[in-house]
């Protein structure tokens, strides 16, 4: 790999790291904790023929009471279709017992089926998908403070400079530079500040020993600005 390709690969790696940080910053951590808490109280309800896999995936419910009600409803329905009066009676009595006792982890075989309730490490489908997406976005971070700390510690330096001015006047920063890594290769973000000293334009650049500073064009302006705006460019 030549110097230019190596430097560009470093820029891509640093940009992907920046993307991960920006994504983690946008996570709703309150919702993430809420979903994790809900998962601790979930129950899986299932019915299958002994020795066989269930015809359908277990139903995931967010309360023990709901789980008991669903399983009891299955038993009531199955009781209508059995030919054995003894099994029919057992199904009806077991359904009533579940609703009365609100059994915890539970399992019984009646007629052709094994009926069961068990603690689940998943949520109902919609909430489970939302949880997995939030966990992927949050990555290793548990809260926004951890992400912000990681962002502040990410660059080697944060610098500003002003434009031309008359000697003696107070100069206002107009440009900034965030040095991400240094050496061979090196990566930086440079850009402009608006009147409020906030980044309004940013470019990711890379260089190597034999390669001058070169723009990395595959970086999203929105992502770069979201990252740069985590830093203070005032006095």
N, C-alpha and C positions, 0 to 999 in steps of 0.2 A: 504494500500500500504506500503510495507516494505521500509527500507532506500535505498536499492540498486535500487529498481524500481522507487522510487521517484527521486533519483539523475539522473537516466538515462532519465526520463521524462523531467527533467530540461535541460539536455544536448540536447535532441531533440528540445525543444522549443527554446533554444539559437541558435542552428544550423539553424533552420528555419528562425530565425531573420537574421542571417548572410547571408543565401541564398537570402533573400529579398533585403538586402543591396547590395550584389554583383550583383544581377540582375539589380537593379536600376542604378548601376554604368555604366552598359553596354548600357543603353538606348541612342538612338540617339535623344537628346532633341531638336535639330534643326528641325529634321523631325517631331517630335511630335508637335512642335509649328506651323510648316507649315501646317500640316493636320488640326489642330484646327482652323487655319486661313481660310483654304479652306472651312471648314464646315459653317462658317459664311456667305459665299456667295453662298450656295447651294439652289437649288429649286427642289421641288417635282412636277412632272407633272402627272396628272391622268385623267382617263375617266371612268365613270361608269353610269349605269342606275340609275336614281333618286330613292332613297329609298333602294338601294342594294349596297352591298360591291363591289369594283372593281373586275373584273375577274382576273386581275394581279396586283401585288404591284405597287405603283407609281414608275415612273422612276426618279432617282435622277441625277441631272445635276449640273455642277459647274459654270454655268453662266446663267444670265437671257436671254441672246440672244439664247443660245442653247435650253433653256426651251421653248421659244416662237417658235422656228423652229420645235421642236418635236411636240408640240401641233398643230401647223398649219398643219403639214404633216398628222396628224391623221384626222383633219377636211377635208382636201382635199380628202383623201382616203374614208372617210365616205360619202362624197358628191356623190361619184360614185355609191353608193349602195342604196341611198334613192329613194323612188318612188314619193315623194312629191317635186315638182319643187320649191315651196316656201322655203322649208327646205334646199334643195340643194343650192339655191342662198344664203340663210343666212349663210350656212356653209362656202361657198367660200368667201363671203364678210368678215365674221368674221376672217377667216384665214389670209386674206390680211391685215386686221386692226391690228391683233396681230403682224405680221411681220413689219408693218409700225410703230406702236406706241411702240413696245417692252414693253407691259404692265407688271406691277409688279404683286402683288397678283391679281388674276383674276379668274373669274368663270362665266360660262354661260351654260344654258340648251338649246340645239338645237336638235330637233328630239328625238331620244330615249336616248340620252346621256347628262350627265353633264360633261363638260370639265373644268378643273381647273389647276391653277398654284399657288403654295404656298411656302413660305419660309420653308426650311427643317432643322431639327437639326441632319441630317445624311449626310453621303457622299455616293458616288457610292460604290457598294458592296466591291470591292477590297480595296479601300482606307479606307472604314469604318472598315473592318476587321483588317487592319494594325493599324489604330488608336486605336481600342479597345485593341489590343495586346500590343501596346506601353504604353497605359494608365495603363493597368494591371501591366506591368513590372515596370513602374515608381512609382506606388503606390501613396503615399502622397507627393512625391517630385516633384518640379517644374523645377529643373535644376541640373546639376552635382555638383555645389557648395553645394547645400543643402544636397546631399547624402554624399559628402566627409566630411562635417561638422558632419553629423550624425554618420559616421564611426569613426571619431576621438573622439567623445564623448561617444562612445559605451562601451569600456572596462573600468574597474576600474584602471588598470595600465598596462604599457608596460615595460618589463625589459629584460636585456641581461646579459650574463655571458660568461667568456672565459674558455678555457681549461687550462691544466697544463702548467706552464712556469717557466723559470729561474728567481729567484729574481732579481729585478731591470730592467728587460726587459719590453718593452711596450706590453701589452696583447691585443689581438684582439678578439672582441666578436665572439663566435662560436655558441651560442645557444640563444634562445629568449623565453620569456613567455608573453602571453597576458592573463591577468586575466579578465574574462568576468563578473563573479559574485562570491560573497563570502558568506559563512555561511553554512547553512544546507538546501539544498545542494550547492555546488560550482562548477563552470565550468571554465576551462582554455584551452588555446591553447599553446602547447609547440612545439619547432621545432629547426631546424638547419639553420644556416646562411652560405651562400657561401662566396667566397673571396671578393665579393663586398658588403658584409653585407646585402644581400637580402635573404629573406626566400626561402629555397630550399626544405624543407620537414616540414610538420606540422601534429600534432595530436591533436584532441579534446579529452579532458578528463573531467571526473566528479568525485566528491566525496561527501560523507555525513559524519555525525558524526561517524558512525560505518563502513564506507566504505572508503578504501584508494583510491588514484587516480587510475581511471580505464579508459582505452581507449574506446571512443565511435566509433565503427567501421562503422557506417552508414553515416559517413561524407565523402564527396567527397574531395580528395586531391586538385583537381583543384579549388574548391570553397574556401577551407581554405586558400590556397596560394594567391588567388586573394584578399581575405580580408586582410590577414596579410601584403601583399605588399603595402597596403595603409599607413603603419606606417614606421617611420624612425628609423633605428637601428644603425646609425653612431654615431660619437662623439658628 
